[in-house]
Amino acid sequence: MPRSVLVVGAGIAGSALAALLGRAGHRVTLVERDSRQRSSGSPVDVRGAALPVVDRLGITDALRKADTGVAYVEFVDERGRRRARAAMRRNSAMDVEISRSALNRVLSDAAADVADLVYGDGPAGLEASAAGVDVAFESGRRSRFDLVVGADGQHSTIRRLAFGPESQYASPVGLLIATTPVNDTLVPERDAVQMCNMPGASLSVHPAGGHPVAAFIFRAGTSRPRDREGQQRELEQRYAGGWLSTELLAAAREAEDLYFDAVNRVSVPSWSRGRIVLLGDAASSITILGEGASMALAGANALADAIAETHDVDDAVAAYEREHRPRVTAAQRGAGYGASMLVPKTARGIALRNLLVRVARRV
C-alpha cells in the first residue's frame, strides 16, 4: 500500500530511505533545514551491512569512482616523523571510503529522482493521531503524513518535538571535533591519513581523494562554543604550536563551512512513538569511528523493508527496530576503545598506542 512519508534530514540515512521508499512507490517528502548540503566533514566508510544497500540503490559504481584511495593511517610526532603506520580497511577489496559530501551528493541525487526534496525548511510542530501525523512547517505550510521519520542527526528536531529534550537522550563522551577543508599542498601521501597526537588531542590531515580535510579532535568538558569566534578561539588555544598547526588553524579561520560539535552518545529507549520513528544518529549515535554511515544505510534498508513487508505502520516500525537495534548495539561497543586509540589522554598513552600499532599493524 503506497504511503505518504515525511523524511526529515537529507543526510546519509534520510536520503537513502527516501530513495528506497520512493522507488517502492511511496509518496515521499524529504526536507532539509539547511539551504544546501554541507561540504565539510571527515570521510566515511561504506562496508559490511551497507554494501548490499548501495547495490540495491544502484550507486556502487558511483561510490567506487569517488573512493578516496586512502588505505593507511600514519601516526607522526610533532616534527612530522612517522612513529607507526597501519592499514585502515577491514576488507580492502570490498570496503569503500568516501568523502561525506560525495556520499551525500550521490544519495540525495538518487532521492531527488523519486521524492520531493525540499531545502531550507523543517518541522516546527507535530500532532499525531491514529489517522496520521499533522506537521506544521517553519515555512508556514501544513501537511498530513502516514509516517514521519526523524533522520536529522544527533541534535534531532523530530526527537525533541516527539520524544523530549535532547538532554534526556544525548550524553557527551568528553570529545570535541572540528573539521575543515584544507589546501592540497598539505598532503604528502595520497594513500595515507597523517595524524599527530599530543596528550588529550589529535590533529590529522586526510587526503580525501583530492579534497583534503583536517580534523581537530580533543578532550574537553561538556560545553561547546556555538559561535564561530568562540570555536576558533578554542582551537587556537588547544593547538598553538606543533605539527602543521599554523597552516591548519589558518584553514579553519578562513573556512566557509567549519564543522564544530561535541561527540555525543545518543541512546533512545524506543525509536518510535506511534507513527513517528527515528533513524540514524537521531536514534543512536556512534560517530567517533566512522561506523555511522554504514549503520545509517543499513538502518534505512531495514526500515524500508519493514514498511514493504508489513501492512500496519506501528508493526512496521517495531519490526525495523527489532531488526536494526542489535546491529547498532554491537557496533557501539567499540566506540570507547576507538576514542582511546584516536585521542590518548597522556604521553605514555600515545607511546603505548604507537607500539601496539607497530606490533599489530592495524588500528
C-alpha positions, -999 to +999 in steps of 0.1 A: +000+000+000+016+033-010+020+056+020+028+093+024+061+096+043+079+127+056+117+121+060+134+149+079+171+153+073+187+149+038+219+133+052+230+097+046+202+080+065+174+102+053+184+104+016+189+066+014+155+059+030+138+085+007+153+068-024+143+033-012+108+043-004+103+064-035+114+035-057+089+013-039+061+036-049+055+056-017+049+093-018+080+107-001+088+143+010+125+148+021+131+180+039+164+195+050+166+226+072+200+237+057+198+255+024+224+232+009+245+201+016+274+205+039+308+205+022+329+197+053+331+165+074+355+136+077+354+108+051+332+079+060+332+041+054+307+021+035+312-015+045+296-046+059+258-045+060+258-012+040+273-028+009+241-047-002+221-014+003+242+006-021+240-023-046+202-022-042+202+016-049+224+011-079+251+035-068+280+011-061+299+021-092+295+058-084+308+054-049+338+033-060+347+060-085+346+086-057+366+064-033+394+083-015+420+057-023+433+060+012+444+027+027+467+036+057+469+058+087+503+072+098+509+084+134+535+111+133+553+132+161+553+170+163+582+171+138+562+151+113+583+119+118+564+086+113+561+066+145+536+040+134+516+030+103+486+008+100+461-004+074+427+013+077+403-010+058+390-043+071+383-056+036+404-038+010+386-055-019+351-046-008+351-016+016+346+019+002+359+051+019+343+083+005+340+119+015+308+126+034+299+153+009+303+130-021+282+102-004+255+128+005+255+141-031+251+107-047+223+097-022+204+130-025+205+127-063+190+092-060+164+105-036+155+136-058+147+112-087+118+096-067+109+120-039+101+157-033+133+172-020+129+205-001+158+225+013+156+254+038+125+241+057+117+218+085+090+208+111+080+233+137+052+212+153+038+177+152+003+164+161+000+126+159-032+106+158-044+072+146-051+088+112-016+101+107+008+129+117-001+166+111+031+186+105+034+223+108+065+235+089+087+265+096+076+279+062+040+280+074+026+252+053+009+222+069+006+186+057-005+152+070+016+121+066+011+084+073+046+083+088+072+108+099+109+097+100+134+118+120+168+113+103+180+147+113+211+138+133+222+138+169+206+172+175+173+159+160+143+183+159+119+154+154+133+137+186+129+169+205+093+175+193+080+140+197+102+124+224+115+152+246+146+174+251+180+163+239+194+161+274+173+130+280+189+111+252+223+125+244+253+123+267+287+139+258+317+115+257+341+143+265+354+150+230+350+179+207+356+177+169+362+202+142+367+196+105+376+219+077+388+216+040+425+224+036+449+230+008+461+200-013+498+210-007+495+198+029+490+162+018+524+144+015+509+109+005+477+103-014+470+069+002+476+078+039+460+098+066+485+116+088+477+121+125+497+138+152+488+134+189+495+154+219+480+144+253+443+147+251+442+159+214+448+148+179+453+167+146+450+150+113+450+156+075+430+132+053+438+133+015+401+125+008+406+117-028+419+152-038+397+172-014+417+171+018+402+176+052+418+185+085+403+171+117+408+185+152+397+161+179+403+169+216+391+161+251+371+188+267+342+195+291+306+190+283+300+225+269+310+237+234+312+272+219+284+278+195+296+310+178+323+309+152+346+332+171+344+310+202+351+279+182+381+294+166+394+306+199+390+271+214+411+257+185+438+283+187+442+277+225+443+240+221+466+237+191+490+266+193+524+254+181+532+219+169+528+199+137+511+219+109+492+238+135+498+272+119+486+261+084+456+241+097+444+268+121+446+293+093+425+270+071+399+267+099+399+305+103+392+310+066+368+282+060+333+290+048+320+257+062+337+249+095+321+219+113+324+221+151+305+199+175+307+177+206+309+139+201+277+126+218+265+091+226+228+091+217+206+064+232+168+063+229+150+035+247+124+032+220+129+045+185+092+052+177+062+070+191+032+058+171+037+069+135+069+089+143+102+070+141+139+078+145+167+067+121+205+071+121+222+094+146+188+107+158+181+072+172+216+060+182+248+079+176+281+061+170+300+089+152+336+086+165+349+057+143+331+064+110+307+034+115+277+059+115+275+060+077+273+022+073+248+019+102+227+047+086+225+029+053+217-005+070+190+012+091+174+029+061+172-005+044+157-022+075+130+004+078+122+004+040+119-034+041+097-033+072+074-008+056+072-030+024+065-062+043+041-050+070+006-036+064+003-018+097+026+012+103+030+005+140+040-031+133+065-019+106+084+005+129+085-022+156+099-047+131+125-022+119+138-017+155+139-054+163+160-059+131+184-030+134+189-022+171+211-053+178+234-044+148+238-008+162+244-020+197+272-043+186+288-015+166+287+009+195+307-014+218+340-004+202+334+034+204+352+038+237+382+018+226+383+038+193+383+071+212+412+060+234+432+050+202+425+083+184+430+106+214+451+091+242+450+111+274+487+111+282+521+110+265+525+075+278+492+065+262+504+079+229+536+059+231+517+027+240+492+032+212+520+036+187+537+005+200+505-015+197+500-003+161+536-012+152+531-047+166+496-053+152+500-033+120+463-024+124+441+000+144 
